[in-house]
Amino acid sequence: MEFKFKFLGKTCWFLEVDKKFKIGCNPSFILKKNSDVKLVSPMDGSFKNIKLWLITECNPDSFDEEGVKVIEDEAKIVSRKECGKYLRDKKNANIYFVDWFKKIDLEIKGYKIVVEVIPTYKGGGFLSNPILGKANGYLVTIVDRLGKIKRIYVTGETIYQENIIKTLIYYPIDIMIANIGHIKNSYFSGEKSMDLVMLNSFIRTLNPTEVITIFSKGESSRKEMKKYIELIEVGEEKDI
């Protein structure tokens, strides 16, 4: 199987499969005043032929009322229940609210697609234990007509946590699309998100063939992050 990945800004991207269809994630276009976040326009052709949308969470970086407008009528949508407020005008038959650890089987253009919802975790301050997050991760298994299998792990907003690893450790991961939040978390205060140490722990443990790092912040923050790690640029395409 051949893939093409394109980063569309915030936490939005698509992955094209064999030039036949696309899987997309997190359409969101509303920006805060004076934001320096770059986005691909919702009028861009990138949003055409996206047959499956994965919504990781219902916050301004991930999904909003403008983002839902780019979802084509026949596209399938896997989401958290709280995002349903934006999906009222979409066909109920195409919307799947799936609980953690559950799977759904789909067929798109002759490909079998299995989407398993993976839990996420967030961390608090000093000596606090990780708690369950309010986002979905996804393990997407794609099987083509010849029976070839590829697996894509979409982390969503999460920290490194052993319960996630237990779910994934027995699968060969071909592509990991990781949301990173900080260069380094503060040890004593603040809510923790994935930082470079946690990202490396995921990579070391899961050993994915390809890693794509998503950083949703504005250009000034991205400039600082790029001192430490390679980031895909907004609008950049990558053949896999």
N, C-alpha and C positions, 0 to 999 in steps of 0.2 A: 504494500500500500504506500501511496505517496501522499504527503501532507504539505499544505502551505499554511503557515501561521501569520496572522497580521494583528498587531496591537492597535487598538482604536481609541485609547485614552481612558483615564480613570482605571477601572478594572475590567474594561470591555475589550473583547478580542473575538476573532473567529479562527477556526481551524477547518480548512477545506480538505475534503477527503477525495482523492483520485480525480479531482476536477469535476466531481459529480454533484456534491452538495456540501454545505457548510454546517458546522456546529458553532454556535455563538454563545457568549457569556456576558451577562450584566450590561444591558444597554442603559445608559444614563447620560443626560446632556445638560442638566441644570447646574450652573456654576454659581458660587458665591461672588458677590461684588468684589472687583479687583483681583480675582483669582488669576494665577498664572498657569493654570492647568490647561494643557492643549488637548483638543479632541478632534477626531475625524467627524466631519459634518454628517448629520443624519440623512442628508440628501445624497451622500456618496454611494456609489455602486457596491461598496463593501457589504452593505446590509441586504443585498439581494441574494436570494437562494439560500438563506439560512433556514434550514429545515428543523433544527432542534436548538432551543434556547435553554441554557442552564442559568438559573438565577440563584446566586449563593445567599443573598440576604436582602432585606428591604431597608436600605439606608441610602443617603444621597450619592454615595460613591458607587453604588451597585445597581440601583433600579429606581426609576422615577416615572412620573406621568408623561414625560417627553420620550423616555426610552421605550415605553410600550408601543408608541406609534410606529416604530420601525419594524415591529414584529409582524411578519406576513400572516395572512388569515389562516393558511394551512399549516403553519409551523407548529411543532409540538413544543410544549413548555414544561419544564420540570422546575419546581419552585417551592419555597416555604409558604405556609398558609397565610402568613401576614402580608404577603405580597398580593394576595387575592384582590385587595381593594383597587389595584391598578388593572386587573385582568377581567373586569366585569363585562367588557365588550368583546372578549375573545370566546371562541367556541369551547364550551365545557369539555367536549370530547377530546380536545387537544391539550388540556391542562392537567398536570399530574402533581398533586401535593403528596410527596413521599416522605415517610418518616425515616429517621436514621437507621442504618443497617438494612433497610428494605431495598428491593430491586424492582425495576420495571423492564419489560422486554418490548422493544420497538422494532419496526422495520422501516427503513428509509432507502429508497432507490435500490432495492434488492440487497441491502446490507442489514444484517442483524445488529441491533444496538442494545446493549444491556447497560442500564444506568443504575449504579448502586450509590446510595447516599451515605456519605462518610461523616462522622461527627466532627465538630470543631471545638476548640477549647480556648479560653482566654485566661490570662494570669493577672493577679493583682500585685500589691506591693510586698514589702518585706515579710517573709515567713507565711504568706498566704498561699493556700493550695489552689491549683488550677481549678476552674469551674467550667461547666459546659457553656459553650458559646451560643450565639444567636445567628449562626450562619451554617450553611451546608457546604461540605466538601463533596466531590463526586469522583467516583471511579467509573470511567466510561470504557466499556469493552466493545470493540468493533470487529465484526466477523464478515469478511467479504464472500463473494460467491464461490471462491475456491477453498474456503475454510481457513484462510489466513487470519490470524488474530493480532490485534494491536490494543494496548491498554493505555489510557490517558488518565492520570491522577490530577485533579484540580483541587488545590488545597483549600481555597476560600480563605477567609480571615481566621487564622488559627495560630496557636503556638505549637511547638513540638510536644507531643504527649504520647506516652507508651500505648494508650488505648487505641490511638489512631494506627500506630505501627502494627499492633496485633491484627487489625483488620486487613492490612495490606501486605504484610511481610511475605506471604506465600505466592503473591502474584509478581510476575516479571512486569515492571513498569517501563513502557517504551518512551513516554513523554510525561514529565511532571511540569505542570504550570503552577508556579508558586507565587503567592501574594506575600510580599515582604513589606514590613511597616517601619522598621528602624534599622539604623546601622548597628546599634547596641542598645538593649533595654537598660533602663535604670534598675539597679538591684534593689534599691530601697523604696522607691515610690513610683506611682503611675501605673496605668494598665498596660500590661505587656502585650506585644504582638510579635509576629515572627521577625527576628533579627538575623544577622549574618551567621551567628553561632548556631541558631536553631535551623536555619536553612542548610547549613553544612551537615547537621545531624540527620536531617531528612535524607539528604543525598547519600551520606555514608551508609545509612541503614537500608534504604530502599534501592539504591544503586540504579537509578533510572538511566536509560540510554541517552535521553536528551532532557535538558532542564531549561525552561524559559522562566525568567524572573519578571514578575509584574510589580511595578511600583506606581501607586496611584497619585502621588503628590505632584505639586507644581514644578516648574522648570528649575527654580532656585534649589529646591530640595533634591531634585533629580541630579543636578550638577554635583552636589556634595556626595550623594550616594555613588555616583559613577567613579569616584576616586577609589572605591573599594570593590566594586563588582560591575560586570558588564550588564547593561540594561538595554532592552529593545526599545527603540524610539517609537513615538507615536506616529502611526502611518507606515512603519517599517514592516516589510514582509520577509518571511524566513521560510525557505524550503527545507523540509525534513524528510 
